[in-house]
Amino acid sequence: MDYEFYKKKLEKNYSRDLKDIIAQAYLTDDLGPSMGAKQLGIPRQVFVYFVNHYELRDLKLEQIKKKTFV
């Protein structure tokens, strides 16, 4: 998979840093890998790769814990 291709494509389309784009879909919009990938027009595997690359899973878990204990 050519992750650099998708990185450049998304940053060009959204005029933002890829970490911000993925974080918004995954954390702010609360989309899972399938729906996040669909919204961004990329393969699910690429979305999961960038979530892991930017270590967003821990932030997602914190977000879930906060919702659970509120």
All heavy atoms as a GROMACS GRO file, in nm:
protein
  592
    1MET      N    1   0.085  -0.117   0.000
    1MET     CA    2   0.000   0.000   0.000
    1MET      C    3   0.090   0.124   0.000
    1MET      O    4   0.186   0.131   0.076
    1MET     CB    5  -0.087  -0.006   0.126
    1MET     CG    6  -0.205   0.084   0.129
    1MET     SD    7  -0.345   0.061   0.017
    1MET     CE    8  -0.395  -0.106   0.042
    2ASP      N    9   0.057   0.219  -0.082
    2ASP     CA   10   0.138   0.341  -0.093
    2ASP      C   11   0.078   0.449  -0.002
    2ASP      O   12   0.000   0.533  -0.044
    2ASP     CB   13   0.141   0.388  -0.239
    2ASP     CG   14   0.237   0.503  -0.260
    2ASP    OD1   15   0.305   0.543  -0.163
    2ASP    OD2   16   0.244   0.553  -0.373
    3TYR      N   17   0.119   0.445   0.125
    3TYR     CA   18   0.063   0.536   0.224
    3TYR      C   19   0.100   0.682   0.196
    3TYR      O   20   0.022   0.771   0.222
    3TYR     CB   21   0.109   0.495   0.364
    3TYR     CG   22   0.062   0.357   0.401
    3TYR    CD1   23   0.152   0.252   0.412
    3TYR    CD2   24  -0.072   0.331   0.425
    3TYR    CE1   25   0.109   0.124   0.446
    3TYR    CE2   26  -0.117   0.204   0.457
    3TYR     CZ   27  -0.026   0.101   0.467
    3TYR     OH   28  -0.070  -0.024   0.499
    4GLU      N   29   0.217   0.704   0.142
    4GLU     CA   30   0.261   0.840   0.110
    4GLU      C   31   0.169   0.902   0.004
    4GLU      O   32   0.137   1.021   0.010
    4GLU     CB   33   0.406   0.839   0.062
    4GLU     CG   34   0.467   0.976   0.050
    4GLU     CD   35   0.478   1.052   0.181
    4GLU    OE1   36   0.489   0.990   0.288
    4GLU    OE2   37   0.475   1.177   0.176
    5PHE      N   38   0.125   0.822  -0.091
    5PHE     CA   39   0.031   0.869  -0.193
    5PHE      C   40  -0.098   0.920  -0.128
    5PHE      O   41  -0.147   1.029  -0.160
    5PHE     CB   42   0.000   0.757  -0.292
    5PHE     CG   43  -0.118   0.787  -0.382
    5PHE    CD1   44  -0.105   0.873  -0.489
    5PHE    CD2   45  -0.242   0.730  -0.355
    5PHE    CE1   46  -0.215   0.901  -0.571
    5PHE    CE2   47  -0.352   0.758  -0.436
    5PHE     CZ   48  -0.338   0.845  -0.544
    6TYR      N   49  -0.153   0.840  -0.037
    6TYR     CA   50  -0.278   0.878   0.029
    6TYR      C   51  -0.258   0.998   0.121
    6TYR      O   52  -0.346   1.083   0.133
    6TYR     CB   53  -0.337   0.760   0.106
    6TYR     CG   54  -0.394   0.655   0.013
    6TYR    CD1   55  -0.328   0.534  -0.008
    6TYR    CD2   56  -0.512   0.678  -0.057
    6TYR    CE1   57  -0.379   0.439  -0.095
    6TYR    CE2   58  -0.564   0.584  -0.144
    6TYR     CZ   59  -0.497   0.465  -0.162
    6TYR     OH   60  -0.548   0.372  -0.248
    7LYS      N   61  -0.143   1.006   0.185
    7LYS     CA   62  -0.112   1.120   0.271
    7LYS      C   63  -0.114   1.249   0.189
    7LYS      O   64  -0.181   1.346   0.225
    7LYS     CB   65   0.025   1.102   0.337
    7LYS     CG   66   0.067   1.217   0.426
    7LYS     CD   67   0.206   1.189   0.484
    7LYS     CE   68   0.246   1.288   0.588
    7LYS     NZ   69   0.283   1.418   0.540
    8LYS      N   70  -0.044   1.248   0.077
    8LYS     CA   71  -0.038   1.368  -0.009
    8LYS      C   72  -0.176   1.401  -0.065
    8LYS      O   73  -0.215   1.518  -0.071
    8LYS     CB   74   0.061   1.346  -0.122
    8LYS     CG   75   0.205   1.347  -0.075
    8LYS     CD   76   0.300   1.321  -0.190
    8LYS     CE   77   0.444   1.314  -0.140
    8LYS     NZ   78   0.538   1.283  -0.247
    9LYS      N   79  -0.249   1.299  -0.105
    9LYS     CA   80  -0.383   1.319  -0.162
    9LYS      C   81  -0.476   1.386  -0.060
    9LYS      O   82  -0.544   1.485  -0.093
    9LYS     CB   83  -0.441   1.184  -0.205
    9LYS     CG   84  -0.582   1.190  -0.257
    9LYS     CD   85  -0.634   1.052  -0.289
    9LYS     CE   86  -0.782   1.057  -0.321
    9LYS     NZ   87  -0.839   0.925  -0.344
   10LEU      N   88  -0.479   1.334   0.061
   10LEU     CA   89  -0.568   1.390   0.163
   10LEU      C   90  -0.526   1.530   0.204
   10LEU      O   91  -0.610   1.619   0.220
   10LEU     CB   92  -0.574   1.298   0.285
   10LEU     CG   93  -0.650   1.167   0.263
   10LEU    CD1   94  -0.632   1.074   0.381
   10LEU    CD2   95  -0.797   1.194   0.239
   11GLU      N   96  -0.396   1.551   0.222
   11GLU     CA   97  -0.349   1.684   0.261
   11GLU      C   98  -0.378   1.787   0.152
   11GLU      O   99  -0.412   1.901   0.183
   11GLU     CB  100  -0.199   1.680   0.293
   11GLU     CG  101  -0.169   1.610   0.424
   11GLU     CD  102  -0.022   1.603   0.458
   11GLU    OE1  103   0.063   1.612   0.367
   11GLU    OE2  104   0.009   1.587   0.576
   12LYS      N  105  -0.371   1.746   0.028
   12LYS     CA  106  -0.404   1.837  -0.082
   12LYS      C  107  -0.554   1.867  -0.085
   12LYS      O  108  -0.595   1.983  -0.098
   12LYS     CB  109  -0.359   1.777  -0.215
   12LYS     CG  110  -0.385   1.867  -0.333
   12LYS     CD  111  -0.339   1.804  -0.462
   12LYS     CE  112  -0.369   1.898  -0.578
   12LYS     NZ  113  -0.336   1.837  -0.707
   13ASN      N  114  -0.635   1.763  -0.071
   13ASN     CA  115  -0.780   1.781  -0.077
   13ASN      C  116  -0.835   1.863   0.039
   13ASN      O  117  -0.930   1.939   0.023
   13ASN     CB  118  -0.851   1.646  -0.079
   13ASN     CG  119  -0.834   1.574  -0.211
   13ASN    OD1  120  -0.792   1.632  -0.310
   13ASN    ND2  121  -0.866   1.446  -0.214
   14TYR      N  122  -0.778   1.846   0.158
   14TYR     CA  123  -0.831   1.912   0.277
   14TYR      C  124  -0.748   2.032   0.321
   14TYR      O  125  -0.786   2.101   0.415
   14TYR     CB  126  -0.841   1.812   0.393
   14TYR     CG  127  -0.952   1.711   0.373
   14TYR    CD1  128  -0.929   1.592   0.304
   14TYR    CD2  129  -1.080   1.736   0.420
   14TYR    CE1  130  -1.030   1.499   0.285
   14TYR    CE2  131  -1.182   1.644   0.402
   14TYR     CZ  132  -1.156   1.526   0.333
   14TYR     OH  133  -1.256   1.436   0.314
   15SER      N  134  -0.635   2.055   0.258
   15SER     CA  135  -0.545   2.167   0.290
   15SER      C  136  -0.512   2.173   0.439
   15SER      O  137  -0.511   2.279   0.500
   15SER     CB  138  -0.607   2.300   0.246
   15SER     OG  139  -0.630   2.301   0.108
   16ARG      N  140  -0.489   2.058   0.497
   16ARG     CA  141  -0.454   2.045   0.638
   16ARG      C  142  -0.356   1.931   0.656
   16ARG      O  143  -0.341   1.846   0.568
   16ARG     CB  144  -0.579   2.015   0.723
   16ARG     CG  145  -0.676   2.127   0.723
   16ARG     CD  146  -0.803   2.108   0.805
   16ARG     NE  147  -0.810   1.993   0.889
   16ARG     CZ  148  -0.921   1.919   0.904
   16ARG    NH1  149  -1.030   1.949   0.837
   16ARG    NH2  150  -0.924   1.818   0.987
   17ASP      N  151  -0.295   1.926   0.772
   17ASP     CA  152  -0.204   1.817   0.806
   17ASP      C  153  -0.284   1.686   0.819
   17ASP      O  154  -0.396   1.686   0.871
   17ASP     CB  155  -0.134   1.851   0.938
   17ASP     CG  156  -0.032   1.747   0.977
   17ASP    OD1  157   0.062   1.725   0.898
   17ASP    OD2  158  -0.048   1.686   1.085
   18LEU      N  159  -0.226   1.578   0.774
   18LEU     CA  160  -0.296   1.450   0.775
   18LEU      C  161  -0.337   1.408   0.916
   18LEU      O  162  -0.446   1.354   0.935
   18LEU     CB  163  -0.211   1.340   0.711
   18LEU     CG  164  -0.276   1.203   0.706
   18LEU    CD1  165  -0.403   1.208   0.621
   18LEU    CD2  166  -0.181   1.099   0.652
   19LYS      N  167  -0.254   1.435   1.015
   19LYS     CA  168  -0.289   1.397   1.152
   19LYS      C  169  -0.419   1.466   1.195
   19LYS      O  170  -0.505   1.403   1.257
   19LYS     CB  171  -0.177   1.433   1.248
   19LYS     CG  172  -0.204   1.388   1.390
   19LYS     CD  173  -0.088   1.417   1.481
   19LYS     CE  174  -0.120   1.368   1.623
   19LYS     NZ  175  -0.008   1.391   1.714
   20ASP      N  176  -0.436   1.591   1.158
   20ASP     CA  177  -0.559   1.663   1.191
   20ASP      C  178  -0.680   1.604   1.120
   20ASP      O  179  -0.789   1.595   1.177
   20ASP     CB  180  -0.546   1.811   1.154
   20ASP     CG  181  -0.442   1.884   1.237
   20ASP    OD1  182  -0.412   1.839   1.350
   20ASP    OD2  183  -0.391   1.986   1.189
   21ILE      N  184  -0.661   1.565   0.995
   21ILE     CA  185  -0.770   1.508   0.915
   21ILE      C  186  -0.817   1.376   0.976
   21ILE      O  187  -0.937   1.355   0.998
   21ILE     CB  188  -0.725   1.487   0.769
   21ILE    CG1  189  -0.689   1.620   0.704
   21ILE    CG2  190  -0.832   1.414   0.689
   21ILE    CD1  191  -0.612   1.607   0.574
   22ILE      N  192  -0.720   1.288   1.005
   22ILE     CA  193  -0.754   1.157   1.062
   22ILE      C  194  -0.812   1.174   1.203
   22ILE      O  195  -0.911   1.109   1.237
   22ILE     CB  196  -0.629   1.066   1.065
   22ILE    CG1  197  -0.576   1.039   0.922
   22ILE    CG2  198  -0.660   0.934   1.136
   22ILE    CD1  199  -0.669   0.961   0.833
   23ALA      N  200  -0.754   1.262   1.283
   23ALA     CA  201  -0.803   1.284   1.419
   23ALA      C  202  -0.946   1.337   1.418
   23ALA      O  203  -1.028   1.297   1.500
   23ALA     CB  204  -0.712   1.380   1.494
   24GLN      N  205  -0.976   1.426   1.325
   24GLN     CA  206  -1.113   1.477   1.318
   24GLN      C  207  -1.211   1.366   1.287
   24GLN      O  208  -1.316   1.354   1.352
   24GLN     CB  209  -1.126   1.587   1.215
   24GLN     CG  210  -1.272   1.626   1.200
   24GLN     CD  211  -1.296   1.763   1.146
   24GLN    OE1  212  -1.204   1.836   1.117
   24GLN    NE2  213  -1.421   1.798   1.135
   25ALA      N  214  -1.181   1.285   1.188
   25ALA     CA  215  -1.272   1.177   1.151
   25ALA      C  216  -1.285   1.075   1.265
   25ALA      O  217  -1.396   1.033   1.299
   25ALA     CB  218  -1.223   1.108   1.024
   26TYR      N  219  -1.173   1.038   1.324
   26TYR     CA  220  -1.170   0.930   1.423
   26TYR      C  221  -1.214   0.976   1.561
   26TYR      O  222  -1.289   0.904   1.628
   26TYR     CB  223  -1.028   0.874   1.428
   26TYR     CG  224  -1.011   0.747   1.506
   26TYR    CD1  225  -1.080   0.631   1.472
   26TYR    CD2  226  -0.924   0.740   1.613
   26TYR    CE1  227  -1.063   0.513   1.543
   26TYR    CE2  228  -0.905   0.623   1.684
   26TYR     CZ  229  -0.976   0.510   1.648
   26TYR     OH  230  -0.958   0.393   1.719
   27LEU      N  231  -1.171   1.092   1.604
   27LEU     CA  232  -1.200   1.138   1.739
   27LEU      C  233  -1.318   1.235   1.745
   27LEU      O  234  -1.413   1.214   1.820
   27LEU     CB  235  -1.075   1.205   1.800
   27LEU     CG  236  -0.952   1.116   1.811
   27LEU    CD1  237  -0.831   1.198   1.854
   27LEU    CD2  238  -0.976   1.000   1.904
   28THR      N  239  -1.312   1.342   1.667
   28THR     CA  240  -1.416   1.445   1.674
   28THR      C  241  -1.548   1.395   1.615
   28THR      O  242  -1.654   1.407   1.678
   28THR     CB  243  -1.370   1.571   1.599
   28THR    OG1  244  -1.243   1.610   1.650
   28THR    CG2  245  -1.469   1.684   1.618
   29ASP      N  246  -1.542   1.339   1.493
   29ASP     CA  247  -1.664   1.290   1.428
   29ASP      C  248  -1.704   1.152   1.480
   29ASP      O  249  -1.811   1.102   1.447
   29ASP     CB  250  -1.646   1.286   1.277
   29ASP     CG  251  -1.622   1.423   1.217
   29ASP    OD1  252  -1.650   1.524   1.285
   29ASP    OD2  253  -1.575   1.430   1.101
   30ASP      N  254  -1.615   1.089   1.559
   30ASP     CA  255  -1.640   0.959   1.622
   30ASP      C  256  -1.672   0.849   1.521
   30ASP      O  257  -1.762   0.768   1.541
   30ASP     CB  258  -1.751   0.972   1.726
   30ASP     CG  259  -1.749   0.859   1.828
   30ASP    OD1  260  -1.642   0.799   1.848
   30ASP    OD2  261  -1.856   0.831   1.889
   31LEU      N  262  -1.598   0.849   1.410
   31LEU     CA  263  -1.618   0.747   1.308
   31LEU      C  264  -1.519   0.633   1.328
   31LEU      O  265  -1.404   0.656   1.362
   31LEU     CB  266  -1.597   0.807   1.169
   31LEU     CG  267  -1.691   0.921   1.129
   31LEU    CD1  268  -1.650   0.977   0.994
   31LEU    CD2  269  -1.835   0.875   1.128
   32GLY      N  270  -1.565   0.513   1.306
   32GLY     CA  271  -1.477   0.397   1.311
   32GLY      C  272  -1.396   0.388   1.183
   32GLY      O  273  -1.412   0.470   1.092
   33PRO      N  274  -1.311   0.288   1.174
   33PRO     CA  275  -1.225   0.275   1.056
   33PRO      C  276  -1.301   0.265   0.923
   33PRO      O  277  -1.263   0.328   0.826
   33PRO     CB  278  -1.146   0.148   1.083
   33PRO     CG  279  -1.145   0.136   1.231
   33PRO     CD  280  -1.276   0.190   1.277
   34SER      N  281  -1.406   0.189   0.920
   34SER     CA  282  -1.480   0.172   0.794
   34SER      C  283  -1.548   0.300   0.749
   34SER      O  284  -1.535   0.343   0.634
   34SER     CB  285  -1.583   0.060   0.806
   34SER     OG  286  -1.519  -0.063   0.826
   35MET      N  287  -1.618   0.364   0.840
   35MET     CA  288  -1.689   0.486   0.805
   35MET      C  289  -1.593   0.603   0.784
   35MET      O  290  -1.616   0.687   0.697
   35MET     CB  291  -1.793   0.521   0.912
   35MET     CG  292  -1.908   0.421   0.919
   35MET     SD  293  -1.993   0.397   0.762
   35MET     CE  294  -2.063   0.558   0.736
   36GLY      N  295  -1.487   0.609   0.863
   36GLY     CA  296  -1.386   0.714   0.846
   36GLY      C  297  -1.320   0.704   0.710
   36GLY      O  298  -1.302   0.803   0.640
   37ALA      N  299  -1.284   0.581   0.674
   37ALA     CA  300  -1.222   0.559   0.543
   37ALA      C  301  -1.318   0.595   0.430
   37ALA      O  302  -1.279   0.658   0.332
   37ALA     CB  303  -1.177   0.413   0.531
   38LYS      N  304  -1.443   0.557   0.447
   38LYS     CA  305  -1.543   0.587   0.344
   38LYS      C  306  -1.561   0.737   0.328
   38LYS      O  307  -1.566   0.789   0.217
   38LYS     CB  308  -1.676   0.522   0.380
   38LYS     CG  309  -1.782   0.536   0.275
   38LYS     CD  310  -1.908   0.461   0.313
   38LYS     CE  311  -2.013   0.475   0.205
   38LYS     NZ  312  -2.135   0.400   0.238
   39GLN      N  313  -1.569   0.809   0.440
   39GLN     CA  314  -1.587   0.954   0.436
   39GLN      C  315  -1.469   1.022   0.366
   39GLN      O  316  -1.486   1.118   0.292
   39GLN     CB  317  -1.602   1.010   0.576
   39GLN     CG  318  -1.613   1.162   0.580
   39GLN     CD  319  -1.627   1.216   0.720
   39GLN    OE1  320  -1.700   1.162   0.801
   39GLN    NE2  321  -1.557   1.324   0.750
   40LEU      N  322  -1.348   0.972   0.391
   40LEU     CA  323  -1.228   1.032   0.334
   40LEU      C  324  -1.196   0.980   0.194
   40LEU      O  325  -1.108   1.034   0.127
   40LEU     CB  326  -1.108   1.010   0.428
   40LEU     CG  327  -1.120   1.074   0.565
   40LEU    CD1  328  -1.002   1.033   0.652
   40LEU    CD2  329  -1.130   1.225   0.555
   41GLY      N  330  -1.262   0.874   0.153
   41GLY     CA  331  -1.239   0.819   0.020
   41GLY      C  332  -1.108   0.743   0.008
   41GLY      O  333  -1.042   0.748  -0.096
   42ILE      N  334  -1.072   0.674   0.116
   42ILE     CA  335  -0.949   0.594   0.116
   42ILE      C  336  -0.981   0.452   0.162
   42ILE      O  337  -1.086   0.429   0.224
   42ILE     CB  338  -0.841   0.656   0.209
   42ILE    CG1  339  -0.891   0.666   0.354
   42ILE    CG2  340  -0.798   0.793   0.157
   42ILE    CD1  341  -0.788   0.711   0.455
   43PRO      N  342  -0.892   0.357   0.135
   43PRO     CA  343  -0.914   0.221   0.184
   43PRO      C  344  -0.910   0.215   0.337
   43PRO      O  345  -0.839   0.292   0.402
   43PRO     CB  346  -0.797   0.141   0.126
   43PRO     CG  347  -0.750   0.221   0.009
   43PRO     CD  348  -0.775   0.364   0.046
   44ARG      N  349  -0.988   0.123   0.393
   44ARG     CA  350  -0.993   0.107   0.538
   44ARG      C  351  -0.855   0.080   0.596
   44ARG      O  352  -0.818   0.131   0.701
   44ARG     CB  353  -1.088  -0.009   0.572
   44ARG     CG  354  -1.105  -0.032   0.720
   44ARG     CD  355  -1.197  -0.154   0.745
   44ARG     NE  356  -1.221  -0.172   0.886
   44ARG     CZ  357  -1.137  -0.232   0.970
   44ARG    NH1  358  -1.022  -0.279   0.925
   44ARG    NH2  359  -1.167  -0.246   1.097
   45GLN      N  360  -0.777  -0.002   0.528
   45GLN     CA  361  -0.642  -0.037   0.574
   45GLN      C  362  -0.554   0.088   0.588
   45GLN      O  363  -0.475   0.099   0.682
   45GLN     CB  364  -0.578  -0.135   0.476
   45GLN     CG  365  -0.437  -0.175   0.513
   45GLN     CD  366  -0.376  -0.270   0.410
   45GLN    OE1  367  -0.443  -0.316   0.319
   45GLN    NE2  368  -0.249  -0.298   0.426
   46VAL      N  369  -0.570   0.182   0.499
   46VAL     CA  370  -0.493   0.307   0.504
   46VAL      C  371  -0.537   0.388   0.626
   46VAL      O  372  -0.453   0.443   0.699
   46VAL     CB  373  -0.509   0.388   0.374
   46VAL    CG1  374  -0.445   0.524   0.385
   46VAL    CG2  375  -0.451   0.311   0.256
   47PHE      N  376  -0.666   0.397   0.649
   47PHE     CA  377  -0.718   0.470   0.765
   47PHE      C  378  -0.663   0.410   0.895
   47PHE      O  379  -0.612   0.482   0.981
   47PHE     CB  380  -0.871   0.466   0.765
   47PHE     CG  381  -0.934   0.554   0.870
   47PHE    CD1  382  -0.961   0.686   0.842
   47PHE    CD2  383  -0.968   0.504   0.995
   47PHE    CE1  384  -1.020   0.769   0.939
   47PHE    CE2  385  -1.026   0.585   1.091
   47PHE     CZ  386  -1.052   0.718   1.062
   48VAL      N  387  -0.670   0.278   0.907
   48VAL     CA  388  -0.619   0.210   1.027
   48VAL      C  389  -0.469   0.233   1.042
   48VAL      O  390  -0.421   0.257   1.154
   48VAL     CB  391  -0.651   0.058   1.021
   48VAL    CG1  392  -0.581  -0.018   1.132
   48VAL    CG2  393  -0.802   0.036   1.028
   49TYR      N  394  -0.396   0.229   0.934
   49TYR     CA  395  -0.252   0.253   0.938
   49TYR      C  396  -0.223   0.391   0.999
   49TYR      O  397  -0.138   0.404   1.088
   49TYR     CB  398  -0.190   0.243   0.799
   49TYR     CG  399  -0.047   0.289   0.795
   49TYR    CD1  400   0.056   0.202   0.831
   49TYR    CD2  401  -0.013   0.419   0.757
   49TYR    CE1  402   0.188   0.245   0.830
   49TYR    CE2  403   0.118   0.462   0.756
   49TYR     CZ  404   0.219   0.374   0.792
   49TYR     OH  405   0.350   0.416   0.792
   50PHE      N  406  -0.291   0.493   0.952
   50PHE     CA  407  -0.265   0.628   1.002
   50PHE      C  408  -0.314   0.648   1.145
   50PHE      O  409  -0.253   0.722   1.222
   50PHE     CB  410  -0.321   0.734   0.907
   50PHE     CG  411  -0.238   0.749   0.782
   50PHE    CD1  412  -0.293   0.726   0.658
   50PHE    CD2  413  -0.104   0.784   0.790
   50PHE    CE1  414  -0.217   0.739   0.543
   50PHE    CE2  415  -0.026   0.797   0.676
   50PHE     CZ  416  -0.082   0.774   0.552
   51VAL      N  417  -0.423   0.583   1.183
   51VAL     CA  418  -0.467   0.588   1.323
   51VAL      C  419  -0.357   0.532   1.412
   51VAL      O  420  -0.323   0.591   1.515
   51VAL     CB  421  -0.599   0.510   1.343
   51VAL    CG1  422  -0.626   0.484   1.491
   51VAL    CG2  423  -0.716   0.584   1.280
   52ASN      N  424  -0.300   0.420   1.372
   52ASN     CA  425  -0.191   0.360   1.449
   52ASN      C  426  -0.064   0.444   1.442
   52ASN      O  427   0.005   0.461   1.542
   52ASN     CB  428  -0.163   0.218   1.400
   52ASN     CG  429  -0.275   0.124   1.434
   52ASN    OD1  430  -0.343   0.138   1.535
   52ASN    ND2  431  -0.298   0.026   1.348
   53HIS      N  432  -0.034   0.494   1.325
   53HIS     CA  433   0.088   0.575   1.305
   53HIS      C  434   0.087   0.699   1.394
   53HIS      O  435   0.190   0.734   1.452
   53HIS     CB  436   0.099   0.614   1.158
   53HIS     CG  437   0.215   0.703   1.126
   53HIS    ND1  438   0.343   0.655   1.120
   53HIS    CD2  439   0.222   0.835   1.101
   53HIS    CE1  440   0.426   0.756   1.093
   53HIS    NE2  441   0.354   0.866   1.079
   54TYR      N  442  -0.027   0.764   1.405
   54TYR     CA  443  -0.038   0.885   1.486
   54TYR      C  444  -0.080   0.856   1.631
   54TYR      O  445  -0.108   0.947   1.707
   54TYR     CB  446  -0.134   0.985   1.422
   54TYR     CG  447  -0.082   1.040   1.292
   54TYR    CD1  448  -0.150   1.021   1.173
   54TYR    CD2  449   0.038   1.110   1.288
   54TYR    CE1  450  -0.102   1.072   1.053
   54TYR    CE2  451   0.088   1.160   1.168
   54TYR     CZ  452   0.017   1.140   1.052
   54TYR     OH  453   0.066   1.190   0.934
   55GLU      N  454  -0.086   0.727   1.666
   55GLU     CA  455  -0.117   0.681   1.802
   55GLU      C  456  -0.248   0.741   1.855
   55GLU      O  457  -0.255   0.791   1.967
   55GLU     CB  458   0.000   0.712   1.896
   55GLU     CG  459   0.127   0.643   1.852
   55GLU     CD  460   0.249   0.678   1.935
   55GLU    OE1  461   0.240   0.769   2.020
   55GLU    OE2  462   0.353   0.614   1.916
   56LEU      N  463  -0.350   0.736   1.774
   56LEU     CA  464  -0.480   0.793   1.811
   56LEU      C  465  -0.567   0.696   1.890
   56LEU      O  466  -0.668   0.736   1.946
   56LEU     CB  467  -0.554   0.841   1.686
   56LEU     CG  468  -0.485   0.952   1.608
   56LEU    CD1  469  -0.560   0.982   1.480
   56LEU    CD2  470  -0.469   1.076   1.692
   57ARG      N  471  -0.528   0.569   1.894
   57ARG     CA  472  -0.610   0.470   1.967
   57ARG      C  473  -0.618   0.502   2.115
   57ARG      O  474  -0.723   0.488   2.176
   57ARG     CB  475  -0.554   0.331   1.947
   57ARG     CG  476  -0.578   0.280   1.808
   57ARG     CD  477  -0.552   0.136   1.804
   57ARG     NE  478  -0.666   0.082   1.731
   57ARG     CZ  479  -0.672  -0.037   1.682
   57ARG    NH1  480  -0.573  -0.118   1.699
   57ARG    NH2  481  -0.778  -0.076   1.615
   58ASP      N  482  -0.507   0.544   2.174
   58ASP     CA  483  -0.507   0.577   2.317
   58ASP      C  484  -0.599   0.695   2.346
   58ASP      O  485  -0.672   0.695   2.445
   58ASP     CB  486  -0.366   0.608   2.366
   58ASP     CG  487  -0.276   0.485   2.365
   58ASP    OD1  488  -0.329   0.372   2.370
   58ASP    OD2  489  -0.152   0.502   2.359
   59LEU      N  490  -0.597   0.794   2.257
   59LEU     CA  491  -0.686   0.908   2.273
   59LEU      C  492  -0.832   0.866   2.261
   59LEU      O  493  -0.919   0.916   2.333
   59LEU     CB  494  -0.654   1.016   2.171
   59LEU     CG  495  -0.516   1.083   2.186
   59LEU    CD1  496  -0.490   1.176   2.069
   59LEU    CD2  497  -0.508   1.158   2.317
   60LYS      N  498  -0.859   0.773   2.170
   60LYS     CA  499  -0.995   0.722   2.152
   60LYS      C  500  -1.042   0.649   2.277
   60LYS      O  501  -1.156   0.666   2.322
   60LYS     CB  502  -1.000   0.630   2.030
   60LYS     CG  503  -1.136   0.574   1.997
   60LYS     CD  504  -1.224   0.680   1.938
   60LYS     CE  505  -1.339   0.615   1.864
   60LYS     NZ  506  -1.413   0.712   1.787
   61LEU      N  507  -0.952   0.569   2.336
   61LEU     CA  508  -0.988   0.497   2.458
   61LEU      C  509  -1.016   0.593   2.572
   61LEU      O  510  -1.112   0.573   2.649
   61LEU     CB  511  -0.876   0.400   2.497
   61LEU     CG  512  -0.863   0.276   2.409
   61LEU    CD1  513  -0.741   0.194   2.449
   61LEU    CD2  514  -0.987   0.190   2.419
   62GLU      N  515  -0.938   0.698   2.585
   62GLU     CA  516  -0.962   0.800   2.687
   62GLU      C  517  -1.098   0.865   2.665
   62GLU      O  518  -1.173   0.889   2.760
   62GLU     CB  519  -0.853   0.906   2.685
   62GLU     CG  520  -0.720   0.860   2.739
   62GLU     CD  521  -0.614   0.968   2.729
   62GLU    OE1  522  -0.649   1.088   2.733
   62GLU    OE2  523  -0.496   0.930   2.717
   63GLN      N  524  -1.128   0.892   2.540
   63GLN     CA  525  -1.255   0.954   2.504
   63GLN      C  526  -1.372   0.863   2.543
   63GLN      O  527  -1.472   0.909   2.598
   63GLN     CB  528  -1.256   0.981   2.353
   63GLN     CG  529  -1.368   1.066   2.303
   63GLN     CD  530  -1.356   1.088   2.152
   63GLN    OE1  531  -1.347   0.991   2.076
   63GLN    NE2  532  -1.354   1.212   2.111
   64ILE      N  533  -1.358   0.736   2.518
   64ILE     CA  534  -1.463   0.638   2.551
   64ILE      C  535  -1.480   0.628   2.703
   64ILE      O  536  -1.592   0.624   2.754
   64ILE     CB  537  -1.430   0.500   2.490
   64ILE    CG1  538  -1.443   0.506   2.338
   64ILE    CG2  539  -1.521   0.391   2.547
   64ILE    CD1  540  -1.388   0.386   2.265
   65LYS      N  541  -1.366   0.626   2.775
   65LYS     CA  542  -1.374   0.619   2.921
   65LYS      C  543  -1.445   0.741   2.978
   65LYS      O  544  -1.525   0.728   3.071
   65LYS     CB  545  -1.234   0.609   2.981
   65LYS     CG  546  -1.169   0.475   2.961
   65LYS     CD  547  -1.029   0.473   3.019
   65LYS     CE  548  -0.959   0.343   2.990
   65LYS     NZ  549  -0.820   0.344   3.040
   66LYS      N  550  -1.417   0.859   2.925
   66LYS     CA  551  -1.483   0.980   2.974
   66LYS      C  552  -1.633   0.974   2.951
   66LYS      O  553  -1.712   1.014   3.036
   66LYS     CB  554  -1.425   1.104   2.904
   66LYS     CG  555  -1.288   1.141   2.953
   66LYS     CD  556  -1.236   1.263   2.880
   66LYS     CE  557  -1.094   1.294   2.924
   66LYS     NZ  558  -1.039   1.409   2.850
   67LYS      N  559  -1.675   0.921   2.836
   67LYS     CA  560  -1.818   0.909   2.806
   67LYS      C  561  -1.884   0.809   2.899
   67LYS      O  562  -1.998   0.828   2.939
   67LYS     CB  563  -1.839   0.866   2.661
   67LYS     CG  564  -1.811   0.973   2.559
   67LYS     CD  565  -1.839   0.920   2.420
   67LYS     CE  566  -1.805   1.024   2.314
   67LYS     NZ  567  -1.827   0.972   2.179
   68THR      N  568  -1.812   0.703   2.932
   68THR     CA  569  -1.866   0.597   3.015
   68THR      C  570  -1.885   0.642   3.158
   68THR      O  571  -1.982   0.608   3.224
   68THR     CB  572  -1.773   0.472   3.012
   68THR    OG1  573  -1.757   0.433   2.877
   68THR    CG2  574  -1.832   0.358   3.090
   69PHE      N  575  -1.791   0.722   3.208
   69PHE     CA  576  -1.794   0.762   3.349
   69PHE      C  577  -1.858   0.897   3.374
   69PHE      O  578  -1.854   0.948   3.484
   69PHE     CB  579  -1.652   0.761   3.406
   69PHE     CG  580  -1.591   0.624   3.410
   69PHE    CD1  581  -1.483   0.594   3.331
   69PHE    CD2  582  -1.645   0.526   3.492
   69PHE    CE1  583  -1.428   0.466   3.333
   69PHE    CE2  584  -1.591   0.399   3.494
   69PHE     CZ  585  -1.482   0.368   3.415
   70VAL      N  586  -1.921   0.954   3.275
   70VAL     CA  587  -1.986   1.084   3.294
   70VAL      C  588  -2.121   1.066   3.357
   70VAL      O  589  -2.190   0.978   3.351
   70VAL     CB  590  -1.999   1.160   3.159
   70VAL    CG1  591  -2.088   1.280   3.173
   70VAL    CG2  592  -1.862   1.198   3.113
   0.00000   0.00000   0.00000
